[in-house]
Amino acid sequence: MRHSAKVTRTKRWKALRQEALRRDDYQCVQCGARACRLEVDHILPVRDRPDLSYELSNCQVLCSSCHARKTRLEIGFPDISPERRKWRDFLEDTPPCCKA
């Protein structure tokens, strides 16, 4: 189970999450994306700093792509190569009818 699961299942977290979304204007602070799934991320992970779990200053809004990249780096996996990122971005921008 994720270290943050005990935090993110609480009413207190849900209220804090809404505060972070409003503060960051419902967009990813890394890439500016809006029309996508947004995550409220702990800047310093809960596993390292549980005392900051409910601090708005330790939260940031990230799109799922930026959040996945940050998580990969935190757990020790390298970031994907620029060529793979370009291919992935191309596939994300391609309409579903053209992917088959």
N, C-alpha and C positions, 0 to 999 in steps of 0.2 A: 504494500500500500504506500502511496505517496506520503511524504512527510507533511505536506500541506493539507491532506484530506481532512484532518480533524478541524482545521481552520476553515476551509472553504465550504464546509457543510453547515455552518452556523448562520443564524440570522444577523449577527454582528458583521460577518464577512459580506453577506449580501448587501447590507447597507453601505459598507465601505466600498464595495465594488461599484455601486451606483455613483458614489461620490467621486471615485477615480474616473469613471467614464465621463461624468459631467465636467470635471476639471480638465481632462484632456480632450474635450470637445468631441467625444465619440470617434476618435481617429487614432491610428497607430502612431506612437511618438517616434518610431524609427523611420517608417516609409510614408506616413501620411494616409494610408489606406482607410477608407470609410465603409464602403459597400461590401463588407465581408464579416466573417466571425471575428469578434474582438475578444481578447483574453486580458484579464487584469493580472499582471505578473508581479511577483515579489522581486524587487531589484536585488536584494540580498536574500537568498533562499531561506525558507523556513527551517530547513535542516541545519543551516549554519547560524541563523539568528532568529530563533523562535520568539524572542522578546520584541521583535519588530513586525510580527505577524499582522497586527491591526493598526499599523502606522501608515497613514496616507502617504507620507513622504517616502515610504519604502515600496510604493506601488506605482506601476506604470501600465498604460494601455498598449498592447501589442496585437497586431494581426496574427493569425495562426501561423503564418509563414515565419515572421520575425520571432515569434515565441518559440517555435520549433528550433530555429537556428540557435537562439540563446540557450535553450535547454541542451541541445547537442554539445555545444561548447562547454557548458557547465559540467557535464558528466564525462568530458574527456574525448569526445569524438571530434574529428576535424570538421571544419565547415566544408560544404560541397564545393567542387571546383567551379570556376567561372563558366566552363563549357557546359557542365551539367545544369547549373543554374539557368543559363540561357535557354537550354532545351526545355527545362521545367516551366520557365516563364512562357515560352512559346506555346507549350501544351495548354497552360492555364488560359491563355488569351485566344486559343483556337475554339471556335464554336463547336458544340457537341456533334452537330451533323457532319463536321469535316474531319473528325478524329477517327472514324471507322475506315 
